[in-house]
Amino acid sequence: MIDQLKKQLEEVKSFTADSQDAIEAFRIKYLGKKGLLNDYFQELRNIPKEEKKVFGQTVNELKIAATEKIQELKNNLQDKEEVKSLYGDLTRPGEPLELGARHPTSLVKNQIIDIFSRIGFTVSEGPEIEDDWHNFTALNLPEYHPARDMQDTFFIQTDPDILLRTHTSSVQVRYMENHKPPIRTISPGRVYRNEAISARSHCFFHQVEGLYIDKGVSFADLKQTLQYFTTALFGKSRIRLRPSYFPFTEPSAEVDVYWGLETETDYRMTKGTGWLEIMGCGMVDPNVLDNCGIDSKEYSGFAFGMGIDRIALLLYQVSDIRLLSENDLRFLKQFKSIL
Ligand code: DAH
């Protein structure tokens, strides 16, 4: 009899159940009115005197074990249900995680950063909401300067001194105000112009500004740097510098890269000339250096600025600049394989 009780005790201790019904069935089996424990208590009367004590103790032990087991199983079940209502069914198959793609503008921006960081340029950034000094005046564009009209500016209505920067050249000024030469930095960022939106132009786009200031920097350094850049980005080393005008550089130039005329697309892109304009550049005007607290008698430097979106359109053969800001997943997903 005792042996049977001990076996039952083991059974109770190792019992598990994960439903309300199974626990209830277990309770009825052991603790119910017609349950096993009641039977054992009845049985106690018939047990010989010398065994009574051990038998009684074991039945009690069994009762306690069964009661505790029921409580434990009930608690477990409740915990599980709480987790379930919080997270749903934890055993269901996971939902596929969709990996995004980098935006083509970011892809090109990262490439440009990579190319210039290899020759010692750091990355610097400035605010998109700028003041007149950093966007215009310090860059040799005083009030009423006609060249201000070249850039259709969005002003913040309540304050004519505050505007959305029209170019990343404003970051040059901030950088020079806060750093001593030698300076080698590029400044990527978003810029704004009050222009009609079309396939070719948008009211906001992205530029990268480059700035190099040290003792004895020459135009030859500028040309060499740009040649290194076009070779690294496009695989094309033939460039030409056309004289141009920017208020913040003297002399100034526009940079064309020789794209070639191998395919029909080349013809279309270069309008039959083989040449593509990719950026503006020049030697930083001494006035600009002085405005920014750098002695123009001691230092000289070059600067350049280019549109990132235009280059992205070129490299990925996209025909409409608006696609870059419409967030159409069918377009963006095509860049998944590019890092
Ligand atoms: N800021 C000019 C623009 O937005 C681009 C530019 C031209 C930047 C010449 C320069 C530069 O630093 O030297 O059109």
Residues whose N, C-alpha, C, O or C-beta is under 5 A from the ligand:
A	BS01	DAH	T166 H167 S169 G210 F246 T249 G280 C281 G282 A303 F304 G305
